[in-house]
Amino acid sequence: MMKMLMMLTVIMMVVVMMMMMMMVMMMVMMMMMMMMMMMMMMMMMMMMMMMMVMMMMMMMMMMMMMMMMMMMLTTTTTTTTTTMMMRMMMTMMMIIMMIYEEVEEENYEDEIDEDEDDHDY
């Protein structure tokens, strides 16, 4: 009985540690994203670009969350999780591409002369 309890406590400890690590990782990611946003601001990009970056970051965060959820919930084989991740990646890429295309079209219509300036960085 004692052994069982010990095992349980150890497992709980490990889980808590994992959670803490995840939290720290999330914090770091947030910090990095903030830094990136600041850099973008400094570079004086267009508002569309800013929106794109924001969306991408949101998606990244969502992805991270989903992965964490999967890691927490799934006790199945790793193959399923990997396939799910792949699917998520694909969908994310699709969405980003769609957004990008829309943005590009709008920009092209509105400000043709400013296109040259954007590619300097």
C-alpha positions in Angstrom: 0.0 0.0 0.0 2.7 2.4 1.0 4.6 1.6 -2.2 1.5 2.4 -4.2 1.1 5.7 -2.5 4.7 6.5 -3.0 4.3 5.7 -6.7 1.2 7.9 -7.0 2.9 10.8 -5.2 5.9 10.5 -7.5 3.7 10.5 -10.6 1.8 13.5 -9.3 5.0 15.3 -8.7 6.2 14.6 -12.2 2.9 15.8 -13.7 3.1 19.0 -11.7 6.7 19.5 -12.8 5.6 19.0 -16.4 2.8 21.5 -16.0 5.2 24.0 -14.5 7.6 23.5 -17.3 4.8 24.0 -19.8 3.8 27.2 -18.1 7.3 28.5 -18.2 7.5 27.6 -21.8 4.3 29.5 -22.5 5.6 32.5 -20.6 8.8 32.5 -22.6 6.9 32.1 -25.9 4.7 35.1 -24.9 7.8 37.1 -24.1 9.4 36.2 -27.4 6.2 37.2 -29.3 6.1 40.5 -27.5 9.7 41.1 -28.5 8.9 40.2 -32.1 5.9 42.5 -32.1 8.0 45.3 -30.8 10.6 44.7 -33.5 7.9 44.8 -36.1 6.6 48.1 -34.7 10.1 49.5 -34.8 10.4 48.5 -38.5 7.2 50.5 -39.2 5.4 47.8 -41.2 2.0 48.3 -42.6 -1.1 47.6 -40.4 -1.9 44.6 -42.6 1.4 43.1 -41.8 0.8 43.7 -38.2 -2.5 42.0 -38.4 -1.0 39.0 -40.1 1.7 38.7 -37.4 -1.0 38.9 -34.8 -3.0 36.2 -36.4 0.0 33.9 -36.9 0.9 34.4 -33.2 -2.6 33.6 -32.2 -2.5 30.4 -34.2 0.8 29.5 -32.8 -0.6 29.9 -29.3 -3.6 27.8 -30.2 -1.4 25.1 -31.6 0.7 25.1 -28.4 -2.5 24.8 -26.3 -3.8 22.0 -28.5 -0.6 20.1 -28.2 -0.5 20.5 -24.5 -4.1 19.3 -24.2 -3.1 16.3 -26.3 -0.1 15.6 -24.2 -2.2 15.8 -21.1 -5.2 13.8 -22.4 -3.8 11.2 -24.7 -2.4 8.0 -23.2 -2.5 6.3 -26.6 0.4 5.6 -28.9 2.5 8.5 -30.2 1.5 7.9 -33.8 -2.0 9.3 -33.3 -0.7 12.4 -31.7 1.8 13.0 -34.5 -0.8 12.5 -37.2 -3.1 15.0 -35.3 -0.2 17.5 -35.1 0.5 17.1 -38.8 -3.1 17.7 -39.6 -3.2 20.8 -37.4 0.0 22.1 -39.0 -1.6 21.6 -42.4 -4.8 23.4 -41.5 -2.8 26.2 -39.9 -0.7 26.6 -43.0 -3.8 26.7 -45.2 -5.4 29.4 -43.0 -2.2 31.5 -43.0 -2.0 31.2 -46.8 -5.6 32.3 -47.2 -5.0 35.3 -44.9 -1.8 36.1 -46.7 -3.4 36.0 -50.1 -6.2 38.3 -49.0 -3.8 40.8 -47.5 -1.6 40.7 -50.6 -4.6 41.4 -52.9 -5.8 44.3 -50.8 -2.3 45.8 -50.6 -1.8 45.5 -54.3 -5.0 47.3 -55.0 -4.4 50.1 -52.5 -0.8 50.9 -52.4 1.3 49.7 -55.3 4.1 52.2 -54.8 4.7 51.1 -51.2 5.3 47.5 -52.2 9.0 48.2 -53.0 9.5 49.6 -49.5 8.1 46.5 -47.8 10.7 44.1 -49.2 13.6 46.1 -47.9 13.9 44.3 -44.6 
